[in-house]
Amino acid sequence: MSGMWMRIRTVNRDGKAVEQRAKVIVPKAKNAVPEISNQYPACRCPRCI
């Protein structure tokens, strides 16, 4: 398993854009599983969409 650091932009409850760094684990399957330690488990990056 190889891990990559990606910057993910999310919008918090105040409406401000927050940039986060998430370590994305890329398994042998083509889907990437981001590990974000907050209340936004869904990855909205263009790679995952």
N, C-alpha and C positions, 0 to 999 in steps of 0.2 A: 504494500500500500504506500502510495506516495502522497504527501500532503503539500498543498499549495496555499499561500496566503493571498486572499483576494480582498479588495476593498468593496464593501457593499454599502450602498446609500439607502438609508431608510428614513422615514419621517416619523418623528415621535409624536406624542399626544399634543404637544404645543404647536405642531405644524412646522417645526424647524427641521431642516435636512441634517441628518446625522450620518457621518461616514464611519463605518465600522470595519475592523479587520477581522475576517473570519477564516479559520483554517478549514479548507475544503479537502476532504478526503476523497480521492478518486479511485474507486475500486476497479476491478477488471470489467465490470459492467459499465455502460456508457453514462449512467446517471451519477451525478455528483451529489454528495451529501454534505451540506454545510453544517458546521457546528457553531452556532451563535449562542452566546450565553446571555440572552435577553428574551423578551416576550415576542420576538418576531422569528418564528421558526421557518417561515416560508422564504425561500430564496428567490428574489425578483431579478437577479442579474440576467442579462441577455443570453448567457451561456446555458442557464437552466431553463429558460422559457422555451 
